[in-house]
């Protein structure tokens, strides 16, 4: 295991604008760091620079305290798992896993021991005599990971390793990779555009956009306290609702949505963010005002019992249901309040249908405010 330090990394191609601009990041020994962001944000390029597969325009990369800018990939003591497996089709599983060790001329008993150990960890001992064409996508990815494990690297690099798998296999492999990290205690840098992978696997996330790191923190920190409008919209599924408006004297007013936000001292043009699961929806239209205090208790007609609300909810906001999606244990409600469209997540038992009038309440503890110009979070 080893730490990885990126110091003011910049990447340019010829005279074009920087693909990566002044990137600094510390990855602790044994940490599972996720580089997450949309396609084209520079996360795979950054990973390839750590691996030595891309040249650095400016800055330094250190692995285990040693600057590796000038070292070729084979001397960096890293192992990389690619998106497309990169297995040799004419070799067996055992031969694919041992190929790098054979190039390094390790003793045969040591090679056999490492391959057997890795195959046991990944539960693929029964596949060692097969060729890649005889394997499923998930099995091929296990072989690719096994090939990395046998090298006993200081750092594992994963470049979107699950993107070619179907949904069920992705879930299974997420669990396997998490278990692998727990058993090996390895330093892992993992690239993905899938925020579910990022939230479930990472010790910390580095959220990237436009060649910059937007925020670094634990999944819980990034989810609950997004640094800016982009992070808030990218992390979380379904995505956060955003409502442009103004805040004056603790009163938020947007198009079709307005309610009091006591304790918020900011004023001026803002963007209010509310996660879909933080919106309560009640059958029947609300009274007109956004100035009304929250009522208690609120009756959810779909549950047939009162829900104690306390002071944590906004005044009711009238809305109409446009679309209902049933997703097993929950429903997504696409709502329209005035000119504002919103998404709320409710229990599957909710009986509303398109065209029904409802009233929404916003969980005040989960409200986020962003400056309209800078898009930065307002604390």
N, C-alpha and C positions, 0 to 999 in steps of 0.2 A: 504494500500500500504506500501511497505517497500523496502529498498535497499538490495542487496545481494552482499556479498564480499567473493571471493574465494582467499585464501592466500596459495600459494605454495602447491597445492593439488597434492598428488601422490597416485596412486593405483597400487598395485601388487597383483597377485594371487600366493600364495606360494612363490617359489623361481624364478618364471619366471620374464622376463624383465617387466619393468613398462608399464602398459597399458596407464596410464596417468602420465606424468612426470613434476613436478614443475609448475603446472597450477595456474596462478593468473589472476583474472578478477574482475572488478567492474561493477555491474549492478545498475544503479541509480534508485531511486524511480520513478515509473511510466514509466520506459523505456521498450521498446520492443526489447529484445536482442535475436539475432538468433545465435545458434550454428550450423554451417554448415560445411560439409565435407563429404568425401566418406565413404562408409561402412567400419567399423572397425577402424575408427580414434579415437574412445573413447567418442564421443559426448553424446550418450545415457547413457553411464556409468557415465559421469560427471553429467548429469541431475538426474540420480537415486541417486547419492550421495547427491545432494542438497535436494532431497525428503526424504532421510533417508532410502532408500531401498538398498543401498550398503554401506558397511563400508569403511571408509577412512583409508588408510595406513599411510599417513602423511599429515600435513597441517591443516588448519582451514576453516570452513564455517560459516559465520555470516549472519543472516537475521534480518534486522532492528537493526543492531548494537549488536545483541546477538549471541554469539557462540552457535551453535546448534549441534556440533559433537555428543554429548551424548544423544540428545533428540530423542525419537521415532517419526516416521512420523506424528502421530496424534497430536503431540504437537508443530509442526513447523509452523502451520498456513499457510500451502500451500495446493494447490489443483492440482492434476495431471490429464491430459487428455491423455489417451493411444492411441496407433495406432489401437488396436482391439476393441475399444469402451468399453469392459468389462461391459456390461449391464446384469442384471439378466433377463433371458428369461421369467420367470413366473410372473414378476411384470409389472405393467403398467408403462407408461412414468412417470406419477406423482409419483408413488411409487419408481421408480428408482432414480428420481431426489431428493426425500425427504429422501432416505434411511439413509444417513449419519446424517441428522438432527434428525431423529427419534432415532438413536443410542445415540445421545448426549442428548436426552430427552428434546428437545426444546418444548415449548408450541405449541399445534396444530394450533392455529390461526397464530402464527409466521411462522410455517412451510408452511402453505397454502399461506401466503402473499409472502414469498420468492419464492416459486415454481411458483406462478402466475406472479410475477415480472420477473423472469428469462425466463419463457415461452413467455412473451410478448416481451422481448428483442430479443429472438431468433425466434419469429413468429411460435411457435409450440403449441399455446393454444388449437388448434383443435385436437391435437394428444395426449393430456394428458391421455385419457382413453384407448389408444391402447397399445399393447405389442410390444416388439422389432421386432418380426417376421412380423408384419404388417407394418413395416417402411422400407423406402429405406435406402441405405448407408449414404446419406447425412443427412437424418432425424435422423438416429441413432447417427451420430457424433454430431448433434445439441443437442441431449439429453445428451450425455456424457459431452459436454461443459456446458449445463444447470446444470448438477449435480455438476460441479465445481463452477459455479457462485453462487448457493444458499448458499454455505459454507462461502461466503464473505472472502476469504483468503487474506493474505497479498501478496502472490505471486502465479501466475498461471504458471504451468509447462506443456508444450505440447511436447509429444514425437512422432514426425512424424505423426500427427493426420490425415493427408489427403492422405497418401500413399496408402490406400486401395480403394480410390475413382477413378472413371474414370476422364478423362481430363476435361470434362465440369463441373462436380461436384467440382473438385479441384479448378477451377477458381471461381465458385460461393462461395465456402467456404472460399477461400482466402479473398474475399471481405467482407464476414460476420465477419471473425476474425478481420480484420482491423477495421471495424465499431465497433466491440465489444470493442477493445482497446480504440478507440476514445471516446466511451460513458462511459466506466468504468474508464478510466485513470489508468488502473491496471499495475502493474509490471509483465511482461511476459518474461519467458525464453522458447524459442521455438527451438526444434531440428528438423533439416531436412537435407537431402542430395540433395534436389532440389534447385539449385541456383536461379531459377525463384521465388520460394517462398521466399527465403532469400532476394532477391533484392527488391521485391515488399512489403514485410511486415515489415522488420526490421527497427528500429531506428538506430541500429548498428549491425554489423556482427562480430562474432569471428570465423574466418576461421581456421579449425582444420585439422591436418594431422599427422599421426604417433604418436598420444598421446601428441602432442604439439599444442599450439595456434600459428599459423603462422602470423596472422595479425588481429588487431581489428580496426574497423573504420566504418564510415557511408557507405551505399551502394555505393554512388558516389565516396568516397575516395578509397575504395577497388577496384572498377572498373577502375578508372582513374589512380591510383598510386599503383599498386600491389607491395607488399613488396618483392616478389620473384617469381621465375619461376612457382612454384606450384600454388600460388594464381592466377597468371595471366592466367594459363591454366584452372583453375577450375571455376573461376567467369567469366561469359560472355557466351552467346549462340548465334551463334555457337562459338566454342572455338577459342582462339587466335592462329594465325599462328606463328610458331617458325622456325627461320632460323639460324643455326650455321654459324659462319664466323669469320672474323677479322675486326678490326677497326684501321686504321692507317691514321693519318693526316686528319681526318674527312671523310675518304672514307671507306664505308662498302663493304666487298667482301665476298659473300657466294657462295654455289654451284648453279650456274645458275642465281644468283641475285646479283646485285651490283649497288650502287648509292652513291652520296655524302650526308653526314649528317653534314652540316655546324653547327658550334657551339658546337659540341660534342667533348670534350677534352679527353675522355677515349681512351685507345689504348690496343691492344692485342686481345686475344681470347674472343669472346662475343657470346651471343645468342640474335638475334634481334627478337622482338615480334611485330606483326602487327595484329590488329583485322580485321576480314573479311569485316566489313562495312567501314573500313578505306582504302580500296584498290579500286581505280578507274580502270575500264576496258573499253578499247576502241576497237572497231572493227578494224581489220587490224593489221599486225605485226608491231612491233617497229623497228627502226633502231638499229644497233648492239650495240651501246655503252651505257655503264652505266655511262659514264662521261658527257653525254650531259646535258646541262641545261634544266630545264623544259620548255616546250613550252606553249605559251598563245596566243590566247585561244585554248582550246582543243575541238574538235568536237565530240560529242556523236552521232553516226549515228542513233542509235535507237531513239533518241529524236528529231533529226533534227534541233538542235539549239546549239550554242556554249555555253560552260560552262566556266566562268572566273576562272582561276586557280591561278593566282598570283604566289607567291613564296612558297606556302605551299605544293607543290607536288614534288615528286622525278622525276628524268629523267625516260623515258619510259623503261620498261623491257619486252622483248618479251616472249610470253608464248603461249601454245596451250590448248584449252578447252578439257578436258577429259570427264566430266559428267556435265549435266545441270539438276537441280532440280527446278521445278516450285512450289512455295509456295504461291500462291495467288497473293499478292501485290509485291512479290520479287522473285528473282531467286538466288539459290546458284550455283556458278560456281566453279567446281573443276578443277584447272589449273596445268599445269606442265611447269616449267621454268628450262631448263636444267635437272638436277636430282632432283630439288626441287619441291615438291607438295604443293599447296596452295589452300585456299578456299577464294573466294570473294563473297560478297553479292551485287547484282545489282538490278535495277528496273525490274519489270516483263516484261516491254516492250523490254528489251534487246533481240536482235534477233539472237545472236550467238548460234551455235550448236556444238556438239562434233566434233573435228577435225579442227575447225576454228583456225587460228592464230589471236592473239590479242596482245595488249600492255597494260601492267599494270603500274599504278603509285601509289606510296605509299604516304598517307597523313603524312607528316613529323611530324606534331604536335602530332600524335597518335602513334609514334614509341616508343617502350620500349626497353631498353638494359639491359641484365642480364649478370653478370660475369659467364663465362663458368664453373669455378670450384665451387664457392660457391653457384651459382644460385641466388644470391642476386641482387636486382635491382641496377642499376648504375644510379645515378641522374646526 
